[in-house]
Amino acid sequence: MRIPDAHVAGLCDVNQAARERAQARIVKAGGAKAREFSDMREMFASQSIDAVSIATPNHWHALATIWACEAGKDVYVEKPASHNIHEGFRMVEVARKTQRMVQVGMQSRSTPLKIRAIELVQGGVIGKLYAAKGLCFKRRKSIGKAPIEAVPPGLDWSMFLGPAQMKEYSKTRFAYNWHWFWDTGNGDIGNQGVHEMDVARWAFGDMGFPQTAVATGGKFVYDDDQETPNTQLASLGFGDREITFEVRGLLTGPEAGLPVKNGNTVGDIFFGSEGWMWVDYGGFQVYKGESSEKTMDQKGGEDEDGTVLHMKNFLSACRSRNVKELHADVEIGATSAAFCHLANISYRTGRLLRWDDASKHFVNDARADELLTRNYRAPYVV
């Protein structure tokens, strides 16, 4: 709605109340009413739709993208690109086969501040980069426990679950808290964290899969319905360099000296042979030498709305038909998401994993291989 040469032609949601809220926003802003759909397949079949923006729960990202591509639509899909690693591989395959533009919603890739920071790191501002650490210290309060109850009027619960196995409705499994269940979400490393994981991978030049992955943690303090960890520490090994990642959803202080914003510390630390850099959505700082002298401190511009810039980049590529124009093409997004999935698979199996890039499987680990994909519920099969 904030991009003048884009028109919102359709709205699709399994929840009637959500469609009505979105329609009201369009009308209030002076736009023409959009056509409403309850089934995305009907929207994808419509000739009045050129491209789709997918902001479903994670477990729908891949199938919605694949269906849209096969229907001839270009796709902007929110992060994480996929719910599991198998889905990411399929998304790339289908996007290439159908020659569709598929942009993943990792808006840092279109944010001038972040682009500048990565250019500096890759240009040697802190020397040879040997490690990056992503931080997701984002306060998450307990979701509590909710009873099984009747599905609210106007909600297609079966369609909401889609690829996930059928479960009875409860409030904790719906309305954002789906992030904290393995059937529908990926915990905070795959929610907020995938943004920081992507920035870390970007700094290294978008490297491929790591050789090893290990993660520990747990769901600490709370006794509630959440399944995913609220505390997690992961390490991805690449031989001569590494990416580590930490999730803290409980009350916590920041890393020493790093900024706290709205009670959270969310961003990336880059470690080089000559110094280190901190990057978050508000700016970046460079520290050099044995005394960690601050040599650079840059703030983001007030007009740097990464989401608008990222969507503009997507729409530009839709017109040019040049996939190389995309700042976060599906292959970039799927690989960054896979790093988060690798951490979660290690956490769920309780062991260090070794990855064989030739076979796209783990080395001698049948249980970990099972978690590369999921048990899909027909007909919602990737």
C-alpha positions as CSV (number, residue, x, y, z in Angstrom):
1,M,0.0,0.0,0.0
2,R,3.0,2.3,0.5
3,I,4.3,1.7,-3.0
4,P,2.4,3.9,-5.6
5,D,2.9,1.6,-8.6
6,A,1.6,-1.5,-6.8
7,H,-2.1,-2.3,-6.4
8,V,-3.5,-4.7,-3.8
9,A,-5.8,-6.8,-6.0
10,G,-6.6,-9.7,-3.7
11,L,-6.7,-10.7,0.0
12,C,-6.5,-14.3,1.1
13,D,-6.7,-15.7,4.6
14,V,-8.2,-18.8,6.2
15,N,-9.6,-16.4,8.9
16,Q,-12.5,-14.3,7.8
17,A,-11.8,-11.7,10.6
18,A,-8.2,-11.2,9.3
19,R,-9.5,-10.6,5.7
20,E,-12.0,-8.1,7.0
21,R,-9.4,-6.2,9.0
22,A,-7.1,-6.0,5.9
23,Q,-10.0,-4.9,3.6
24,A,-10.8,-2.1,6.1
25,R,-7.2,-0.9,6.0
26,I,-7.3,-0.7,2.2
27,V,-10.6,1.2,2.1
28,K,-9.5,3.5,4.9
29,A,-6.4,4.4,2.9
30,G,-8.6,5.3,-0.1
31,G,-7.9,2.2,-2.1
32,A,-10.4,0.1,-4.1
33,K,-11.7,-3.0,-2.3
34,A,-9.7,-6.1,-3.1
35,R,-11.2,-9.4,-4.1
36,E,-11.3,-11.8,-1.1
37,F,-10.3,-15.4,-1.1
38,S,-10.3,-18.1,1.6
39,D,-8.3,-20.6,-0.5
40,M,-5.0,-19.5,-1.9
41,R,-5.4,-21.8,-4.9
42,E,-8.3,-19.8,-6.1
43,M,-6.3,-16.6,-5.8
44,F,-3.4,-18.1,-7.7
45,A,-5.7,-19.2,-10.5
46,S,-7.0,-15.6,-10.9
47,Q,-5.8,-13.7,-14.0
48,S,-6.1,-10.4,-12.1
49,I,-3.1,-11.4,-9.8
50,D,0.5,-10.9,-11.1
51,A,2.4,-11.6,-7.9
52,V,1.7,-12.7,-4.3
53,S,3.1,-11.8,-0.9
54,I,3.0,-14.8,1.4
55,A,2.9,-14.0,5.2
56,T,1.5,-17.3,6.4
57,P,2.8,-19.3,9.3
58,N,6.2,-21.0,8.5
59,H,4.7,-24.4,7.7
60,W,2.8,-23.0,4.7
61,H,5.7,-21.0,3.1
62,A,7.0,-23.7,0.8
63,L,3.8,-25.1,-0.5
64,A,2.2,-21.7,-1.0
65,T,5.3,-20.6,-2.9
66,I,5.4,-23.8,-5.0
67,W,1.7,-23.5,-5.9
68,A,2.0,-19.9,-6.8
69,C,5.0,-20.5,-9.0
70,E,3.3,-23.3,-10.8
71,A,0.3,-21.0,-11.4
72,G,2.6,-18.5,-13.0
73,K,2.8,-15.9,-10.2
74,D,5.9,-14.2,-8.9
75,V,6.4,-14.6,-5.1
76,Y,7.5,-12.5,-2.1
77,V,7.6,-15.0,0.8
78,E,8.2,-14.1,4.3
79,K,11.1,-15.6,6.3
80,P,12.1,-18.3,7.1
81,A,11.9,-19.4,3.5
82,S,10.9,-22.9,4.5
83,H,9.8,-24.9,7.5
84,N,12.4,-27.6,6.8
85,I,15.5,-28.2,4.7
86,H,13.7,-30.5,2.1
87,E,11.2,-27.7,1.4
88,G,14.0,-25.2,0.7
89,F,15.6,-27.5,-1.9
90,R,12.2,-27.9,-3.6
91,M,11.4,-24.2,-3.6
92,V,14.6,-23.4,-5.5
93,E,14.0,-26.2,-7.9
94,V,10.4,-25.1,-8.7
95,A,11.4,-21.4,-8.9
96,R,14.0,-22.2,-11.5
97,K,11.8,-24.6,-13.5
98,T,9.0,-22.1,-13.7
99,Q,11.3,-19.0,-14.1
100,R,9.4,-17.1,-11.4
101,M,10.9,-14.3,-9.3
102,V,10.9,-15.5,-5.7
103,Q,12.1,-13.0,-3.0
104,V,12.4,-14.0,0.6
105,G,11.5,-11.4,3.3
106,M,14.9,-10.9,4.7
107,Q,14.8,-7.1,4.6
108,S,18.3,-6.5,5.8
109,R,19.4,-7.3,2.2
110,S,17.7,-4.1,1.0
111,T,18.5,-1.8,3.9
112,P,21.3,0.7,3.0
113,L,22.8,0.6,6.5
114,K,23.2,-3.2,6.5
115,I,24.5,-3.1,2.9
116,R,27.1,-0.6,3.9
117,A,28.1,-2.6,7.0
118,I,28.6,-5.8,5.0
119,E,30.5,-4.0,2.3
120,L,32.9,-2.8,5.0
121,V,33.4,-6.2,6.5
122,Q,34.0,-7.9,3.2
123,G,36.4,-5.0,2.3
124,G,38.5,-5.8,5.3
125,V,37.6,-3.1,7.8
126,I,38.2,-5.5,10.7
127,G,40.8,-7.6,8.9
128,K,40.2,-11.3,8.0
129,L,36.7,-12.4,9.1
130,Y,37.0,-15.6,11.1
131,A,33.7,-15.7,13.1
132,A,30.2,-14.2,13.4
133,K,27.7,-14.4,16.2
134,G,24.0,-13.8,15.8
135,L,22.1,-12.6,18.8
136,C,18.4,-12.9,19.4
137,F,17.9,-11.7,23.0
138,K,14.2,-11.0,22.5
139,R,11.9,-11.1,25.5
140,R,9.2,-13.7,25.1
141,K,6.7,-14.1,27.9
142,S,5.0,-17.4,28.7
143,I,2.2,-18.4,26.4
144,G,0.5,-20.2,29.2
145,K,-1.8,-23.2,28.8
146,A,-5.0,-23.3,26.8
147,P,-7.7,-25.9,26.7
148,I,-9.0,-27.6,23.6
149,E,-12.1,-25.7,22.4
150,A,-14.4,-25.3,19.4
151,V,-12.9,-23.6,16.3
152,P,-13.9,-19.9,16.2
153,P,-16.5,-19.0,13.6
154,G,-15.0,-17.9,10.3
155,L,-11.8,-19.8,10.7
156,D,-10.9,-22.8,8.5
157,W,-8.8,-24.7,11.0
158,S,-8.0,-27.6,8.7
159,M,-6.7,-25.3,6.0
160,F,-4.7,-23.4,8.6
161,L,-2.9,-26.6,9.6
162,G,-2.4,-27.5,6.0
163,P,0.8,-29.6,5.7
164,A,0.7,-30.2,9.5
165,Q,-1.0,-33.2,11.1
166,M,-4.5,-32.5,12.4
167,K,-4.6,-31.2,16.0
168,E,-7.6,-29.9,17.9
169,Y,-7.9,-26.2,18.2
170,S,-6.5,-24.2,21.1
171,K,-5.7,-20.6,21.4
172,T,-2.0,-21.2,22.1
173,R,-1.6,-23.0,18.7
174,F,-3.0,-20.0,16.8
175,A,-2.5,-16.2,16.5
176,Y,1.4,-15.8,16.5
177,N,2.0,-18.5,19.1
178,W,2.1,-21.1,16.4
179,H,5.8,-20.1,16.2
180,W,6.5,-22.1,19.4
181,F,5.2,-25.5,18.1
182,W,7.3,-27.8,15.9
183,D,4.4,-28.6,13.6
184,T,4.0,-24.9,12.5
185,G,7.0,-22.9,13.6
186,N,10.8,-23.1,14.2
187,G,11.2,-21.3,17.5
188,D,12.9,-17.9,17.7
189,I,16.0,-19.0,15.8
190,G,13.7,-19.5,12.8
191,N,11.5,-16.5,13.6
192,Q,13.5,-13.3,14.5
193,G,16.8,-15.2,14.4
194,V,16.8,-16.1,10.8
195,H,17.3,-12.4,10.0
196,E,20.5,-12.3,12.0
197,M,21.6,-15.7,10.7
198,D,21.2,-14.4,7.2
199,V,23.3,-11.3,7.9
200,A,26.0,-13.5,9.4
201,R,26.1,-15.7,6.3
202,W,26.0,-12.7,4.0
203,A,29.1,-11.2,5.6
204,F,31.0,-14.4,4.7
205,G,29.9,-14.1,1.1
206,D,26.9,-16.4,1.3
207,M,28.7,-19.6,2.0
208,G,27.1,-23.0,1.5
209,F,26.2,-25.5,4.2
210,P,28.5,-26.0,7.2
211,Q,30.4,-29.2,7.8
212,T,29.1,-29.5,11.4
213,A,26.2,-28.2,13.5
214,V,25.6,-28.5,17.2
215,A,23.0,-26.8,19.4
216,T,22.1,-27.0,23.1
217,G,19.5,-25.3,25.3
218,G,16.0,-25.9,26.5
219,K,12.6,-24.5,27.4
220,F,13.5,-23.2,30.8
221,V,11.5,-21.6,33.7
222,Y,8.1,-21.8,32.0
223,D,5.5,-24.6,32.4
224,D,3.3,-23.9,29.4
225,D,2.3,-25.3,26.0
226,Q,5.4,-24.1,24.2
227,E,7.5,-26.9,22.5
228,T,10.5,-25.0,21.1
229,P,13.4,-23.7,23.2
230,N,13.4,-20.3,24.8
231,T,17.2,-20.6,25.4
232,Q,19.5,-21.9,22.7
233,L,23.2,-21.8,21.7
234,A,24.2,-23.1,18.3
235,S,27.5,-23.4,16.5
236,L,28.0,-24.1,12.8
237,G,31.5,-25.1,11.7
238,F,33.1,-24.4,8.3
239,G,36.6,-25.6,9.0
240,D,38.5,-22.3,9.2
241,R,35.6,-20.1,10.4
242,E,32.4,-20.4,12.3
243,I,29.0,-18.9,12.9
244,T,27.5,-19.1,16.4
245,F,24.0,-18.1,17.4
246,E,22.3,-17.5,20.7
247,V,18.6,-17.2,21.6
248,R,17.5,-15.8,25.0
249,G,13.8,-15.3,25.4
250,L,13.9,-15.0,29.2
251,L,15.1,-12.0,31.2
252,T,18.7,-11.4,30.4
253,G,21.4,-8.8,30.2
254,P,23.1,-8.1,26.8
255,E,26.5,-9.2,25.7
256,A,29.0,-6.9,27.4
257,G,28.8,-3.3,26.1
258,L,26.2,-4.0,23.4
259,P,23.1,-1.9,23.1
260,V,19.7,-2.8,24.6
261,K,16.7,-1.5,22.7
262,N,13.2,-2.0,24.1
263,G,14.6,-4.6,26.4
264,N,16.2,-6.6,23.5
265,T,19.6,-7.1,22.0
266,V,19.2,-8.3,18.5
267,G,21.9,-8.2,15.8
268,D,25.3,-9.6,14.8
269,I,28.9,-9.4,16.0
270,F,31.6,-9.9,13.4
271,F,35.1,-10.9,14.6
272,G,38.2,-10.2,12.4
273,S,41.9,-10.4,12.7
274,E,42.1,-6.6,13.4
275,G,38.9,-5.9,15.3
276,W,35.2,-6.5,15.6
277,M,31.9,-4.9,14.5
278,W,28.4,-4.8,15.9
279,V,25.5,-4.5,13.5
280,D,21.8,-4.1,14.4
281,Y,18.7,-2.4,12.8
282,G,19.7,1.0,14.3
283,G,23.3,1.2,13.2
284,F,26.8,-0.3,13.3
285,Q,30.0,0.3,15.2
286,V,33.6,-0.8,14.4
287,Y,36.2,-1.4,17.1
288,K,39.9,-1.9,16.2
289,G,43.1,-3.1,17.8
290,E,44.1,-4.5,21.2
291,S,42.3,-1.7,23.0
292,S,39.0,-2.1,21.0
293,E,39.1,1.6,20.0
294,K,35.8,2.6,18.4
295,T,36.8,3.9,14.9
296,M,33.4,4.0,13.3
297,D,29.8,4.6,14.5
298,Q,27.1,4.9,11.9
299,K,23.3,5.3,12.5
300,G,20.6,4.2,10.2
301,G,18.6,6.8,8.2
302,E,15.1,7.7,9.3
303,D,13.9,6.9,5.8
304,E,15.4,3.4,5.7
305,D,12.3,1.2,5.7
306,G,13.8,-2.1,4.8
307,T,10.4,-3.7,4.1
308,V,9.3,-1.1,1.6
309,L,12.7,-1.1,-0.1
310,H,12.8,-4.9,-0.2
311,M,9.3,-5.1,-1.8
312,K,10.3,-2.4,-4.3
313,N,13.3,-4.5,-5.3
314,F,11.0,-7.5,-5.7
315,L,8.6,-5.6,-7.9
316,S,11.4,-4.2,-10.0
317,A,12.7,-7.8,-10.7
318,C,9.1,-8.9,-11.6
319,R,9.2,-6.3,-14.4
320,S,12.7,-6.9,-15.6
321,R,12.5,-10.7,-15.3
322,N,16.1,-10.7,-14.1
323,V,16.4,-13.0,-11.1
324,K,19.9,-11.6,-10.4
325,E,18.3,-8.3,-9.5
326,L,16.7,-9.8,-6.4
327,H,18.4,-9.0,-3.2
328,A,17.2,-12.1,-1.4
329,D,16.5,-14.7,-4.1
330,V,14.9,-18.0,-2.9
331,E,18.3,-19.8,-2.9
332,I,19.8,-17.2,-0.6
333,G,16.7,-17.4,1.7
334,A,16.4,-21.2,1.7
335,T,20.1,-21.6,2.6
336,S,20.0,-19.1,5.5
337,A,16.8,-20.8,6.8
338,A,18.6,-24.2,6.5
339,F,21.3,-22.9,8.9
340,C,18.5,-22.4,11.5
341,H,17.0,-25.8,10.7
342,L,20.4,-27.5,11.2
343,A,20.6,-25.9,14.7
344,N,17.1,-27.1,15.5
345,I,17.8,-30.6,14.3
346,S,20.9,-30.8,16.4
347,Y,18.9,-29.5,19.4
348,R,16.1,-32.1,18.8
349,T,18.5,-35.0,18.4
350,G,20.8,-33.9,21.2
351,R,24.0,-34.4,19.3
352,L,26.6,-32.8,17.0
353,L,25.7,-33.4,13.3
354,R,28.0,-33.8,10.3
355,W,26.7,-32.7,6.9
356,D,27.5,-34.4,3.6
357,D,27.0,-31.8,0.9
358,A,27.2,-34.3,-2.0
359,S,24.3,-36.4,-0.8
360,K,22.4,-33.6,0.9
361,H,22.1,-35.8,4.0
362,F,23.7,-36.1,7.4
363,V,26.6,-38.5,7.9
364,N,25.4,-41.8,9.3
365,D,22.4,-40.3,11.2
366,A,19.0,-41.7,10.3
367,R,17.1,-39.8,13.0
368,A,18.6,-36.4,11.8
369,D,17.7,-37.3,8.2
370,E,14.1,-37.8,9.2
371,L,14.0,-34.2,10.4
372,L,15.1,-32.9,7.0
373,T,11.5,-33.2,6.0
374,R,8.2,-33.9,7.8
375,N,5.2,-36.2,7.7
376,Y,2.9,-34.3,5.4
377,R,-0.9,-34.4,5.6
378,A,-2.5,-35.1,2.2
379,P,-3.2,-33.2,0.0
380,Y,-0.8,-30.6,1.4
381,V,2.4,-32.4,0.4
382,V,5.7,-30.8,-0.6
